[in-house]
Each structure stands twice: as structure tokens, then as C-alpha cells.
Amino acid sequence: MKKISLYLHKLTHWEYWPFDVVYIPMYFVWFYYAARARSFFFFNASNPLIENAGFLMESKKKIYDIIPAQYIPKTIFFNKDTPAAELLQGFNQSGIQYPCIGKPDIGCKGMGVQKIYSDEDLASYAERINMNFLIQEFIARPEEVGVFYVRMPGEENGVISGIVSKEFLILKGDGVSTITQLLMKDPRYHFQLSALQKIYGDELNTVLKNGEAKNMVPYGNHARGAKFIDVSHWADETFTKSFNHICKQIPGFYFGRLDIMYNNLDDLKEGKNFTIIELNGAGSEPTHIYDPGHSVFFAWKEIARHFKLLYRISVKNHRQGFRYLTVKEGMQMFRDNKAVIRNLKNF
């Protein structure tokens, strides 16, 4: 009966629908702008200094390299075949401490991201990830937000087109229930049970003390159980001014979402005490659409609005000499991305 209940919950809450189902109407919008641009892969001109404009197959390391160092976590890159001794030596020399975060250099929807607590965890992660990866300092700031920034080429300032606040998958103990039982009380968390079993194993049988909180997934990813809340109304004059100052320091960045850890809203609005943990480019979703209070029709309207902005930016940059991808390049990008996803699913 529980399986039926979960199925019905997923069916009646569009935020859990498969990506390809949600985007069926949006493909026609994309085809419209592709026809106007005379290229299916027009997006490549939107962020000229980011590989594939950040649509797919972009290296996170290369993106971090163009963001001012004061805004990002300390990060080190490793090739997938790095010997264990060299791996540990590089980590120890980096100054990064445990716990830290491991993530694939080319990723997708949070797959392959893991919190690492020890040398043994690090060696195990390197062995299993089977692709180039990053080790990054763990940012302990309490809040996470996604800020979607858009600026037209040639214009002095951009706009904030959406902001999403992220509630982590945090359990609160009652002194009686196991972690597994707590997860099963909330459909949003229950959907994550099989993935969490692989990570935590027998630890899920632990009973949390009454009032004890445990963050099961220490990053705000919707596919990993985080709840997304639309807080686009935060984008007042002060907020927008701060993020114009920040984003204009990132060369060639016109369209995308910054995923940010921060301490409190007042500091964030002032552009203080925050860390950019990810910069997502042309492939960014306006993730405020996943607020449970929004309908799928709202989501379609927002996706279409952002497709239009992406088209306008790309065409403007194209006129300045920045190229679109060829059909051959674009199809190869999709094939490479499928291979990455297959690998990450195995992880």
C-alpha cells in the first residue's frame, strides 16, 4: 500500500515528474527559437568563455577558474587515474580539512556528489567515481540559495530573474523512530530511501534522540530530497546591485544560476559572507519553479521566459562573432553527456 501511496503522490505532484515529461511542451518553444537563430545549438554563444556555455559537459574546474577566488570554496582537481599516494599527498598539501566534498568535474543533477570524512573515504571515492573529480572544502554556512542572473551583452547591469531557497533533507529525532522510519514519514524523503541506504547502510537503523537533528544530504539538490521555495521577491534594489557587482567580475557570464551558501539574508543582500558553490550556465533551470506551491503551468511560463532570454543573449553575442555549435558538435555533446550519466548512475 505504501508503494501505491508514493506513486499517487508522485503522480499528483508535478515536481516529481520525469524531466522529459515536464519539458514536452517546452521542446516546441526551443524549436521556435532555434528556427529564429537558424541553429538548434544557439545557446553556445550565451556564455562565450564557458565550455558549451554551461549547457552540458562543462568542466566545473574551468568554471571555478574564472570566478574570483574570494567567492568560491578551496578546490583541487584530480584525474580519475591519480595513484592513491599522490591523491592523499595532494589533498594534504591543499589545506582542505575533513569533512570535505567530492564531486565529478563534469556532473549532472548532483549525481556523484558525496561528503568525505577520512583518508579511507577519499580513497574509496576516487576508486568508485571513475572520472575526473574535484575535492572541495565543505562550506558550513547554514543556508543555501540559487540566484538566476541574466544580463544582455552590451548592457551595464543585469537582472535577477528568479531566486530559490533550499531546505535540506534534515531529520528531527523523536527518541523512538529509526532514521529509516523518519524518512518514511515524509514522501519527499521516502523517495530518497534507496539512495541513502547505499550511503549510510546500517546507520539508518539508528534512533535519533528526541529533538536531535541530522542533515542526511548536506547540499540543496532537488533530486536528492531538498525542498525548493520560491523567494524571487528577495530581489530588491540592494540585492540586484550586489549581484551585478559579483557577476560582472566573472568574464563572459551573461546567463545562469549561482548556487550559494550564506549566513543570513541581510549579509547576502549586501554581498557579504557567502560562498558560490556552483555556477550553472546555459543549461540552468529556473529552479524556483519547483516550489510545491507552483503549478506546472507556472513552470512552463517561467521556462519559456528563460528560453527567450537565452535566445536574445545568444543572438546578440553571435552578432559580435561568438559561434554557435555545429550540428556535429552538438550531437557529440549529447552523446558524451549520456555516457557521463551512465557512469554516474553506476556510482
C-alpha positions, -999 to 999 in steps of 0.1 A, spaced: 0 0 0 29 24 8 42 20 -28 8 29 -42 6 59 -19 41 71 -31 31 65 -67 0 86 -63 19 113 -45 44 115 -74 16 114 -100 -2 143 -83 28 165 -76 44 176 -109 77 185 -93 84 147 -92 75 141 -129 103 129 -152 123 158 -168 113 146 -203 76 147 -194 77 182 -179 96 195 -209 74 181 -237 57 214 -244 90 233 -240 106 215 -268 83 233 -292 94 266 -276 130 256 -281 124 247 -317 108 281 -323 139 300 -311 162 275 -328 145 283 -361 148 320 -355 185 317 -347 190 292 -375 208 269 -351 195 242 -327 226 248 -306 224 286 -305 229 286 -267 267 281 -272 271 319 -277 254 329 -245 284 325 -221 313 326 -245 341 317 -220 324 287 -206 326 253 -223 294 247 -243 282 279 -225 275 257 -195 247 237 -212 262 202 -209 297 187 -205 313 217 -190 342 213 -166 334 226 -131 371 232 -126 373 255 -156 343 275 -144 358 279 -109 390 292 -126 371 322 -140 354 331 -107 373 354 -83 389 332 -57 373 350 -27 338 338 -38 344 301 -41 354 271 -19 390 259 -19 391 233 -47 415 208 -61 413 187 -93 423 151 -97 424 129 -128 405 97 -124 437 76 -126 456 95 -99 475 70 -77 463 68 -41 496 81 -27 496 111 -50 459 117 -42 465 118 -5 496 139 -9 478 164 -30 449 166 -5 472 171 25 491 199 7 459 217 -3 450 228 32 415 213 29 402 196 60 378 168 66 349 167 61 351 178 25 330 173 -6 339 151 -36 322 159 -69 327 148 -105 343 175 -127 315 170 -152 283 163 -133 246 161 -136 218 169 -110 240 162 -80 249 127 -90 283 116 -77 285 143 -50 295 129 -17 306 141 17 340 127 27 352 122 62 386 105 61 415 93 40 397 60 36 366 77 23 387 98 -1 405 67 -15 372 49 -19 356 78 -36 385 82 -61 382 45 -69 345 45 -75 339 77 -93 357 65 -125 361 100 -139 380 132 -132 368 148 -100 371 177 -76 377 177 -38 363 208 -23 363 223 12 330 218 30 311 251 34 294 251 68 272 281 62 237 273 73 216 284 43 216 277 5 200 297 -23 200 296 -61 202 330 -78 194 332 -115 212 361 -132 207 375 -167 225 403 -184 222 414 -220 255 418 -238 264 455 -241 243 465 -211 258 478 -179 236 459 -155 216 427 -154 186 414 -135 178 387 -111 151 366 -129 145 342 -100 157 331 -66 151 297 -49 157 290 -12 166 253 -4 156 234 26 180 205 33 169 169 40 171 173 77 155 148 101 145 156 136 145 126 161 117 116 184 137 92 206 117 63 192 119 61 154 149 49 134 162 71 107 146 48 81 112 53 99 116 90 100 124 91 63 93 71 55 70 96 73 76 122 45 71 113 8 98 138 -2 123 120 20 109 85 14 118 88 -23 155 91 -13 155 60 9 172 36 -16 199 62 -24 205 69 13 207 32 21 237 29 -3 254 58 15 246 51 52 239 14 53 232 1 88 234 36 102 198 41 90 187 18 119 199 44 144 173 60 166 179 98 169 174 113 203 142 134 209 149 168 192 182 157 176 186 170 141 206 151 114 213 165 79 211 135 56 221 153 24 244 184 31 236 202 -2 204 216 -16 197 194 -46 161 188 -55 168 154 -69 184 145 -35 154 155 -14 158 192 -8 126 213 -8 127 243 -31 110 276 -21 104 305 -45 118 336 -29 122 357 -60 107 387 -41 141 390 -23 155 406 -55 152 442 -44 175 471 -54 202 462 -29 202 425 -38 204 432 -75 231 458 -71 252 433 -51 249 405 -76 256 428 -106 289 436 -89 296 400 -83 286 386 -117 303 412 -137 336 400 -122 330 366 -140 343 371 -175 318 363 -203 290 353 -179 255 365 -191 231 337 -183 229 312 -155 223 303 -119 246 307 -89 242 282 -61 253 299 -30 258 291 7 253 320 30 248 330 67 218 353 67 197 372 42 209 407 53 245 397 45 235 380 12 218 412 0 249 432 8 271 406 -10 289 396 22 297 363 40 286 339 12 303 312 -10 294 303 -46 294 265 -46 283 261 -82 279 283 -113 255 268 -139 253 283 -173 231 279 -204 217 246 -191 204 261 -159 168 257 -149 149 285 -131 147 262 -102 122 284 -83 96 267 -104 99 236 -82 83 254 -52 54 229 -43 30 259 -44 36 264 -81 16 247 -108 31 231 -139 16 260 -159 37 284 -139 67 263 -145 61 262 -183 57 300 -184 90 305 -165 109 281 -186 97 297 -218 106 331 -204 142 320 -197 144 303 -232 136 337 -247 163 354 -226 188 328 -235 179 332 -272 182 370 -271 216 369 -253 230 342 -277 219 361 -308 235 393 -295 268 376 -288 267 357 -321 265 391 -339 297 400 -321 314 370 -335 308 342 -310 299 310 -326 271 285 -323 279 248 -321 277 229 -353 252 200 -355 280 175 -354 295 192 -322 261 194 -306 252 158 -312 286 147 -299 279 168 -268 247 149 -262 263 115 -267 291 124 -243 266 135 -217 247 102 -219 280 84 -213 286 106 -182 251 99 -168 255 61 -173 288 63 -154 274 84 -126 244 61 -122 268 32 -116 284 53 -89 
